Amino acid sequence: MVGRTAIVGAGIAGLTARQVLTAAGMDVDLFDKGRGPGGRTSRRGIDQWHFDHGAQYFTARAPEFIQAVNRWTEEGHTALWEPRIGSLMDGEFLESRGSVQRFVGVPGMNQVAKRLLEEGSSSSGSTSFETTITTIRPGWFLRDTDDVEYGPYEKLIVTTPPAQARALVPQESSAQVPLIGAEADPCWALMVALDEPIDTPFDAAFIRDGSIRWIARNNSKPGRPDAESWVFHADPVWSDRNIESTPQEVVDELTAHAGDLLKPWLPEGFPPGIRAVAHRWRYAQPRSFPGNTLPDDFWWSPEENLGLCGDWCCAGRVEGAYLSGLRLARRILDAT
Ligand SMILES: Cc1cc2nc3c(=O)[nH]c(=O)nc-3n(C[C@H](O)[C@H](O)[C@H](O)COP(=O)(O)OP(=O)(O)OC[C@H]3O[C@@H](n4cnc5c(N)ncnc54)[C@H](O)[C@@H]3O)c2cc1C
């Protein structure tokens, strides 16, 4: 198997890197512990209610990413989301009139990942979901939770959040250095399915104080079912304090807070006949990312044939994850 490349992580960064490498004719095996592609751009469906419970939307500023988003939009995989958006404080909504263009995957945020997965497919590479890599040893060899070993690989790219990468990459590897101090904030996401629409003057709002920092009516995004579906993201401090709570405890507490927030628009209180579930993102968004100190938005060692990429290397968002994967793959191709 010498000459092959392994990528750990089928989020936006890993999928983008794979797409660029396979397009250049390289053989790439991709591993992810999840059931499908997308990582933090996942979506969840509960009957007719659909929720983007991780990334909510993305912006596009770099020419390479704008080009990709234009292509996906032409193909129907992404679309502009134009919500009534602003900030919410003390029961008052203040609409924001900025010119930010917000894009979403259609019909769910994970559509970008699905498209990248298709674009990067090749007959000579494999994709393994529900495969948690537990150890990596130089060579490169990967081992999963069932004790199956994969390898040897000539090159290895690790795209997991830094805390997980630190545990995976061999302690003696120089890849440990850029990972020092790269931390992420957690986020509890609450998904609420309602039987009836609620008449708010907004579809999404940022909240500056309290336990909830973001709320969005998911069905206001293009291509979603009509069923009234709300996503609430807890504040990082609250999420951290409640990191070991059970999902049911989080549902109970955050639902009460959500009810308080939406009280002015709920004639009979909240929640009448709702269903709610909670999801914990342990590493939701980079807290202190070394993007400023990684000059190329990724890390690559030609001596070790080992690379790191992901949102934490490049501004911490969907666009950053794309650029990080793209630029690392291009560096590898330039050197071969
Ligand atoms: C609640 C929340 C809200 C957000 N809101 C926004 C937003 O509005 N706009 C925006 O642009 N961004 C937002 N983001 C951030 C955005 O989702 C990320 O920046 C981006 O998706 C990161 O992509 P990535 O490929 O770097 O990492 P990930 O998506 O985390 O991909 C890493 C992959 O590695 C896999 N993995 C981890 N460990 C292992 C292992 N041991 N073995 C195998 N696989 C493994 C994971 O399953 C995952 O699929 C949000 C994120 C969260 C969680």
The ligand as a Tripos MOL2 file, in Angstrom:
@<TRIPOS>MOLECULE
LIG
   53    58     1     0     0
SMALL
NO_CHARGES

@<TRIPOS>ATOM
      1 C1        -22.6210   24.4920   17.3040 C.3       1 LIG1
      2 C2        -21.7340   24.9410   16.1620 C.ar      1 LIG1
      3 C3        -22.0730   26.0960   15.4580 C.ar      1 LIG1
      4 C4        -21.2760   26.5120   14.3930 C.ar      1 LIG1
      5 N1        -21.6660   27.5880   13.6390 N.ar      1 LIG1
      6 C5        -20.9550   27.9220   12.5330 C.ar      1 LIG1
      7 C6        -21.4470   28.8970   11.6350 C.ar      1 LIG1
      8 O1        -22.5430   29.4230   11.8010 O.2       1 LIG1
      9 N2        -20.6750   29.2170   10.5610 N.ar      1 LIG1
     10 C7        -19.4740   28.6080   10.3020 C.ar      1 LIG1
     11 O2        -18.8380   28.9120    9.2860 O.2       1 LIG1
     12 N3        -19.0140   27.6340   11.1200 N.ar      1 LIG1
     13 C8        -19.7280   27.2890   12.2170 C.ar      1 LIG1
     14 N4        -19.2920   26.2770   13.0330 N.ar      1 LIG1
     15 C9        -17.9500   25.7390   12.8180 C.3       1 LIG1
     16 C10       -17.8860   24.7710   11.6440 C.3       1 LIG1
     17 O3        -18.8470   23.7610   11.8030 O.3       1 LIG1
     18 C11       -16.4920   24.1870   11.6160 C.3       1 LIG1
     19 O4        -15.5580   25.2530   11.5200 O.3       1 LIG1
     20 C12       -16.1970   23.2150   10.4650 C.3       1 LIG1
     21 O5        -17.2940   22.3880   10.1850 O.3       1 LIG1
     22 C13       -14.9750   22.3980   10.8540 C.3       1 LIG1
     23 O6        -14.6430   21.4490    9.8550 O.3       1 LIG1
     24 P1        -13.3810   20.5050   10.0660 P.3       1 LIG1
     25 O7        -13.3020   19.6010    8.8980 O.co2     1 LIG1
     26 O8        -12.1940   21.3580   10.3800 O.co2     1 LIG1
     27 O9        -13.6670   19.6900   11.4070 O.3       1 LIG1
     28 P2        -14.8390   18.6530   11.7670 P.3       1 LIG1
     29 O10       -16.0990   19.0080   11.0850 O.co2     1 LIG1
     30 O11       -14.8550   18.5660   13.2550 O.co2     1 LIG1
     31 O12       -14.3130   17.2750   11.1540 O.3       1 LIG1
     32 C14       -13.4540   16.4310   11.8710 C.3       1 LIG1
     33 C15       -13.9400   15.0050   11.6650 C.3       1 LIG1
     34 O13       -13.0530   14.1260   12.3440 O.3       1 LIG1
     35 C16       -13.8050   13.0350   12.8280 C.3       1 LIG1
     36 N5        -13.0350   12.4130   13.8990 N.ar      1 LIG1
     37 C17       -12.6620   12.9480   15.0900 C.ar      1 LIG1
     38 N6        -11.9480   12.0630   15.7940 N.ar      1 LIG1
     39 C18       -11.8510   10.9480   15.0300 C.ar      1 LIG1
     40 C19       -11.2320    9.6760   15.2190 C.ar      1 LIG1
     41 N7        -10.5250    9.3810   16.3160 N.pl3     1 LIG1
     42 N8        -11.3580    8.7520   14.2310 N.ar      1 LIG1
     43 C20       -12.0630    9.0120   13.1040 C.ar      1 LIG1
     44 N9        -12.6670   10.2060   12.8830 N.ar      1 LIG1
     45 C21       -12.5530   11.1500   13.8310 C.ar      1 LIG1
     46 C22       -15.1050   13.6610   13.3040 C.3       1 LIG1
     47 O14       -16.1530   12.7080   13.3430 O.3       1 LIG1
     48 C23       -15.3310   14.7360   12.2400 C.3       1 LIG1
     49 O15       -16.1900   14.3000   11.1990 O.3       1 LIG1
     50 C24       -20.0980   25.8050   14.0660 C.ar      1 LIG1
     51 C25       -19.7760   24.6280   14.7620 C.ar      1 LIG1
     52 C26       -20.6030   24.1920   15.7870 C.ar      1 LIG1
     53 C27       -20.2850   22.8930   16.4670 C.3       1 LIG1
@<TRIPOS>BOND
     1     1     2 1
     2     2     3 ar
     3     2    52 ar
     4     3     4 ar
     5     4     5 ar
     6     4    50 ar
     7     5     6 ar
     8     6     7 ar
     9     6    13 1
    10     7     8 2
    11     7     9 ar
    12     9    10 ar
    13    10    11 2
    14    10    12 ar
    15    12    13 ar
    16    13    14 ar
    17    14    15 1
    18    14    50 ar
    19    15    16 1
    20    16    17 1
    21    16    18 1
    22    18    19 1
    23    18    20 1
    24    20    21 1
    25    20    22 1
    26    22    23 1
    27    23    24 1
    28    24    25 2
    29    24    26 1
    30    24    27 1
    31    27    28 1
    32    28    29 2
    33    28    30 1
    34    28    31 1
    35    31    32 1
    36    32    33 1
    37    33    34 1
    38    33    48 1
    39    34    35 1
    40    35    36 1
    41    35    46 1
    42    36    37 ar
    43    36    45 ar
    44    37    38 ar
    45    38    39 ar
    46    39    40 ar
    47    39    45 ar
    48    40    41 1
    49    40    42 ar
    50    42    43 ar
    51    43    44 ar
    52    44    45 ar
    53    46    47 1
    54    46    48 1
    55    48    49 1
    56    50    51 ar
    57    51    52 ar
    58    52    53 1
@<TRIPOS>SUBSTRUCTURE
     1 LIG1         1 GROUP 0 **** ****
